[in-house]
Amino acid sequence: MADKWSDQIRACGLFFISIVVLMIIPLVYHCFVFLTAVPLWETQPASCVILLVSFHTLFVLLIMSYWKTIFTDAGGVPYELDEAWISELNLANRFGLEAEVSERVSEVSETSPLTVQSAERKLDGRQRYCRKCRKFKPDRAHHCKYCGRCVLKMDHHCPWVNNCIGFRNYKFFMLFCSYATMTSFYVALTLFTGFVNLLVHRRNIHFGWVEFEYLVVFGLMAAVSVVLTGFTGFHYMLLLKNMSTIEHVEKRDPTKKDQVNPFDLGRERNWVQIFGDKPMLWFLPVGETKGDGVHWDTNEAVGAGGNGTQDV
């Protein structure tokens, strides 16, 4: 039943991508470029150039970010490193966490970190075990039932990109949301300015297919702008707190509301952790996320004995 449901969700994801790529993007591009900007060339060439350059800059960055979000793997738990973890200092000791042992743990290989007793207990959680993957699950990793695996620093599964949003593609997802918000707002504002101009000059409007396309695109972009502004702002809030959507939802649990987020390193370090330490590349959909998605720096509050997060 779960596999059937997962297949349906992934099919819906492909359907959503098809809507965006085959319908929304061509419609918006045609309306803005060929119906709005290009006709200004004869009377206002400077305005035409500014509109086209501005739009295409946002458009290219949006498409690149969308592409990278779709085709960049969010990051799976590196199970092949089990041996390396044990020979180095095994992951249980590295996190100082206790194993959450299920009935199946007894069947796990003797070389698994689950069979090694933790030497120290910390307040930032417990060693976790995925009953579905039957493997050790590091901090911030969660099992995605749609992808059928554990994902590093999983945020959520997004049907609009048919992919999990996690450790390796979160920057591209943030840029995709940002450029989608800016592009939709820019298009809606430009079309609205055109409507106001028509009303001010009291020009006769003959309602036809062109005018219908204008209204459809304006309504669509206005709605997208409103929705994405709140959604993108929410994710920037999470980013500056170094918190995923799943961790935010867990934080709303009354039993956990007073617990300190052990991964919050301060806004500057949280930002650099996602976008990198090169400001020139912050807003370009290039580069790789720092770290391995398994080992995480924690803040001083946890090291000083503050209340950490704990899995239930």
FENPEMO-V937800 format. One record per backbone hydrogen bond with DSSP energy under -0.5 kcal/mol. NH is the residue of the N-H (numbers start at 0). CO is the residue of the C=O. If there is no record, write none. Layout:
BEGIN
[[NH & CO] [NH & CO]]
END
This chain:
BEGIN
[[4 & 0] [5 & 1] [6 & 2] [7 & 3] [8 & 4] [9 & 5] [10 & 6] [11 & 7] [12 & 8] [13 & 9] [14 & 10] [15 & 11] [16 & 12] [17 & 13] [18 & 14] [19 & 15] [20 & 16] [21 & 17] [22 & 18] [23 & 18] [24 & 19] [26 & 22] [27 & 23] [28 & 24] [29 & 25] [30 & 26] [31 & 27] [32 & 28] [33 & 28] [33 & 29] [34 & 29] [34 & 30] [35 & 30] [36 & 31] [37 & 32] [39 & 36] [40 & 37] [41 & 38] [43 & 39] [47 & 43] [48 & 44] [49 & 45] [50 & 46] [51 & 47] [52 & 48] [53 & 49] [54 & 50] [55 & 51] [56 & 52] [57 & 53] [58 & 54] [59 & 55] [60 & 56] [61 & 57] [62 & 58] [63 & 59] [64 & 60] [65 & 61] [66 & 62] [67 & 63] [68 & 64] [69 & 65] [70 & 66] [71 & 67] [72 & 70] [76 & 149] [78 & 76] [80 & 77] [81 & 78] [84 & 80] [85 & 81] [86 & 82] [87 & 83] [88 & 84] [89 & 84] [93 & 89] [94 & 90] [95 & 91] [96 & 91] [99 & 126] [100 & 98] [104 & 101] [106 & 103] [107 & 104] [111 & 108] [114 & 111] [115 & 112] [116 & 114] [121 & 95] [126 & 97] [127 & 136] [129 & 134] [130 & 128] [133 & 129] [134 & 129] [136 & 127] [137 & 135] [140 & 137] [141 & 150] [143 & 148] [144 & 142] [147 & 143] [148 & 143] [150 & 141] [151 & 74] [153 & 139] [153 & 150] [154 & 164] [155 & 164] [157 & 155] [157 & 162] [158 & 156] [160 & 157] [161 & 157] [162 & 157] [164 & 155] [165 & 163] [166 & 151] [167 & 73] [169 & 165] [172 & 168] [173 & 169] [174 & 170] [175 & 171] [176 & 172] [177 & 173] [178 & 174] [179 & 175] [180 & 176] [181 & 177] [182 & 178] [183 & 179] [184 & 180] [185 & 181] [186 & 182] [187 & 183] [188 & 184] [189 & 185] [190 & 186] [191 & 187] [192 & 188] [193 & 189] [194 & 190] [195 & 191] [196 & 192] [197 & 193] [198 & 194] [199 & 195] [200 & 196] [201 & 198] [202 & 197] [205 & 203] [206 & 204] [207 & 205] [211 & 207] [212 & 208] [213 & 209] [214 & 210] [215 & 211] [216 & 212] [217 & 213] [218 & 214] [219 & 215] [220 & 216] [221 & 217] [222 & 218] [223 & 219] [224 & 220] [225 & 221] [226 & 222] [227 & 223] [228 & 224] [229 & 225] [230 & 226] [231 & 227] [232 & 228] [233 & 229] [234 & 230] [235 & 231] [236 & 232] [237 & 233] [238 & 234] [239 & 235] [240 & 236] [240 & 237] [241 & 238] [242 & 237] [247 & 243] [248 & 244] [249 & 245] [250 & 246] [251 & 247] [251 & 248] [252 & 249] [255 & 252] [256 & 252] [258 & 255] [259 & 306] [261 & 259] [263 & 260] [264 & 262] [269 & 265] [270 & 266] [271 & 267] [272 & 268] [273 & 269] [273 & 270] [274 & 270] [275 & 271] [278 & 276] [280 & 277] [281 & 278] [283 & 280] [285 & 283] [289 & 272] [298 & 261] [302 & 298] [303 & 299] [304 & 301] [305 & 300] [307 & 305]]
END
